[in-house]
Amino acid sequence: MAEKQTAGAFDVRTLIGGLLGLYGLILTCLGLFRATEEELAKGDGLNINLWAGIGMLVVAAIFLAWVRLKPLVVPTPADESAGTSDGS
């Protein structure tokens, strides 16, 4: 039996997870190293960049785990021809 072909890097979940991870990392670093008193006052004492970044990292990890655990199987031409029968 032939090995199933998966979408891999071309799966939209990989793209979404990667972008959320990148933005989450940037926001987390900004929240950790660049938080000023003025920004904290705008957030009513809450470090918004830090918490938003951590949330984005968690969602990115969920997306990437989803891709890993349930890969999208791409039909191959042999599968498509075996599934169709024209009756001749």
N, C-alpha and C positions, 0 to 999 in steps of 0.2 A: 504494500500500500504506500502510495506517495505521501510525502510530508505535506501538510497543509501550509499554504502561503498566507502570511499575515501582512497587514498594512504597515506595521512597524512605525517608522518615523513619519509616515504620511497619514497616520491616524490623527484626526482633528483633536482628540483628547490629549495626545502628546504635545501638540502645539499649544493648546490652552494651558495645560499643566506647566509647560516650560515658561510661557510668558508670565503666568501668575507667580511662578517661583522666582523669576527674575525681578519682577516688580516688588514682590514680597521681600526679597533680600535687600533691595535698595531702600525700601521704606523702613525695614528693621534697622539697617545701618544708620539711616538718618535719625531714627528715634533713639538709638543708643548713643550716638556720637555727636549729633548736631541739634539736640533739643535745647532751645533757649527758654528762658523764663517767660518771655512774651508768647511763645507758641504754647507753652503749658497753660498759660492764663487763658488763651483762646479756647483751649479744650477743657476748661474748668478744672485744671489740675491733672487731667488725664493725658498721658502721652499718646496722642492719636496715631502718630506715625508708627510707633512701636507696636501697638495693638493691631492696627490694620495690617501691618507687615507680617506679624505672626499669624493672623487669620488667613492671609493670602498664602503663606507657606504651608499651612495645614491643608487648605483646599487644593493646592498644587500637589501635595503628597497624596491626597486622596485620588486625584485625577491620574497621577502616574502609577499608583498602585492598581487602579481600575484597568489601565491599559495592560499592565503586567499580568494581572490575574484573569482577565477576560479579553484576550486579543481578538481583534476584528479579523475574521477569516475572509480572504479574498477568493472568489471563485476562479478557478483556472479554466482555460479553454476546454480541457478534457472533461471537466465536471459539467460544463455547460452543454457539450455535445452529448454526453451520456444521459443527461436529464431530458433532452428533447427527442421526441420520436414523431416522425411525420407519417408513419404507418405504411411506408412503401417498401 
